[in-house]
């Protein structure tokens, strides 16, 4: 669902119509985030029924207001047997942050950064772990930046009041 700010009021939520979405979202959890351009939608989900390991996908807005079929971000991002989730595309339209439990992390899920190398959305630089103090030995995810790129926001399960805190 999405809403738009119109004349100081939020519109009624509208269903995101994504081509063949049900074919890709069969796992335990899923989520989406829209790029700042409003034309690019990132999803994390798994086509494996009840599966715990998500992959990252991208969709594009078409002229009729529907979204294209999800396209995998490729093998450099989506590792088999690991959970890639909570994608966030920076304002430059090329830098992608995501959370993963892939090898080389500090603990559970860590935040990684990669750069898109072309317009296919399949070629990326090697993902880099953001390291400490961003990442902890606990679950870290949902990394975003403010509009000026000065502040980062994320959730972690380190010293929380519940499952995870901002």
C-alpha positions in Angstrom: 0.0 0.0 0.0 1.1 3.6 -0.6 -0.2 7.0 0.2 0.8 10.4 -1.2 0.8 13.8 0.5 -1.7 16.0 -1.4 -2.5 19.5 -0.3 -1.2 18.8 3.2 -3.3 15.6 3.6 -2.4 12.0 3.1 -4.3 10.2 0.4 -6.2 7.0 1.0 -3.7 4.0 0.8 -3.6 2.5 -2.7 -2.6 -1.1 -3.4 0.7 -1.6 -5.1 -0.1 -3.7 -8.2 3.1 -5.7 -8.9 3.1 -8.2 -11.8 3.4 -11.8 -10.6 4.1 -10.7 -7.0 2.5 -13.9 -5.6 5.1 -16.0 -7.4 7.9 -14.4 -5.4 6.5 -13.7 -1.9 6.0 -17.1 -0.3 8.3 -16.9 2.7 8.0 -16.0 6.4 8.5 -12.3 5.9 8.7 -9.7 3.2 9.0 -5.9 2.9 9.4 -3.0 0.5 11.0 0.4 0.2 10.6 3.0 -2.5 13.5 4.9 -4.0 13.4 8.7 -3.8 12.5 8.9 -7.5 9.1 7.2 -6.8 9.7 5.1 -9.9 11.8 2.3 -8.3 10.6 -0.2 -5.7 12.8 -2.6 -3.8 11.4 -5.7 -2.3 12.8 -8.4 0.0 11.0 -11.8 -0.1 11.5 -15.4 -1.0 9.7 -17.6 -3.5 10.3 -20.7 -1.3 7.1 -21.6 0.6 7.7 -20.8 4.3 11.4 -20.0 3.6 13.4 -17.9 6.0 16.0 -16.5 3.6 15.0 -13.5 1.5 16.5 -12.1 -1.6 16.4 -8.5 -2.9 14.4 -7.6 -6.0 13.6 -4.4 -7.9 10.4 -3.3 -9.8 9.8 -0.2 -11.9 6.6 1.9 -12.2 4.9 1.7 -15.6 2.9 4.3 -17.4 -0.4 2.7 -16.3 0.6 2.9 -12.6 1.4 -0.8 -12.1 4.8 -2.2 -11.2 6.9 -4.5 -13.3 7.6 -8.1 -12.4 10.2 -8.3 -9.6 13.8 -8.6 -10.9 16.5 -10.2 -8.8 19.4 -7.9 -7.9 21.7 -10.7 -8.9 24.1 -13.3 -7.4 26.6 -10.8 -5.9 23.8 -9.4 -3.7 21.6 -12.5 -3.2 23.7 -15.3 -1.8 22.2 -18.8 -1.6 21.3 -19.9 2.0 21.6 -16.4 3.4 19.0 -13.7 4.3 19.3 -10.4 2.4 16.7 -7.9 3.5 15.7 -4.2 4.2 17.2 -2.5 1.1 17.6 1.2 1.0 18.8 3.1 -2.1 20.6 6.4 -1.3 19.7 9.7 -3.0 22.5 9.2 -5.7 20.4 6.3 -7.1 23.4 4.0 -7.1 24.4 3.3 -3.5 22.4 0.4 -2.0 22.4 -0.5 1.7 21.0 -3.8 2.9 21.1 -6.2 5.8 22.4 -9.7 5.5 23.6 -12.6 7.7 26.2 -13.5 5.0 29.7 -14.6 6.0 32.1 -11.9 7.2 29.7 -10.1 9.5 30.2 -9.1 13.1 27.2 -11.2 14.4 23.7 -11.8 13.2 22.5 -9.5 10.3 24.9 -6.7 9.5 24.5 -3.6 7.2 26.3 -3.8 3.9 26.9 -1.2 1.1 27.3 -1.7 -2.6 27.2 0.4 -5.7 25.2 -0.2 -8.9 27.6 -0.4 -11.8 25.2 -0.2 -14.7 21.5 0.2 -15.6 20.7 -3.5 -15.7 20.4 -3.7 -11.9 22.4 -6.9 -12.1 26.0 -5.6 -11.8 27.1 -4.4 -8.4 30.4 -3.7 -6.6 31.4 -6.2 -3.9 29.2 -5.6 -0.9 31.2 -4.0 2.0 30.3 -4.5 5.6 30.0 -1.1 7.3 31.8 -2.4 10.4 31.6 -1.1 13.9 30.1 1.0 15.4 27.3 0.7 12.8 27.2 -3.1 13.0 27.1 -5.0 16.3 27.2 -8.7 17.2 23.4 -8.5 17.3 20.7 -8.1 14.6 21.2 -4.8 12.6 18.8 -3.8 9.7 16.7 -1.1 8.2 19.5 1.3 7.5 18.5 4.7 6.0 20.0 8.2 5.6 18.4 11.6 6.0 18.0 13.7 2.9 21.3 15.5 3.5 23.2 12.3 4.1 24.3 13.6 7.5 22.4 11.2 9.8 21.8 7.5 9.5 18.9 5.6 11.1 18.7 1.9 11.7 17.3 -0.7 14.0 19.4 -3.1 16.2 18.6 -5.7 18.7 21.5 -4.5 20.9 20.3 -3.2 24.4 16.6 -2.9 23.3 13.3 -2.4 25.0 11.8 -5.0 22.7 12.8 -7.0 19.6 14.8 -4.2 18.1 15.0 -0.5 18.5 15.8 2.5 16.2 
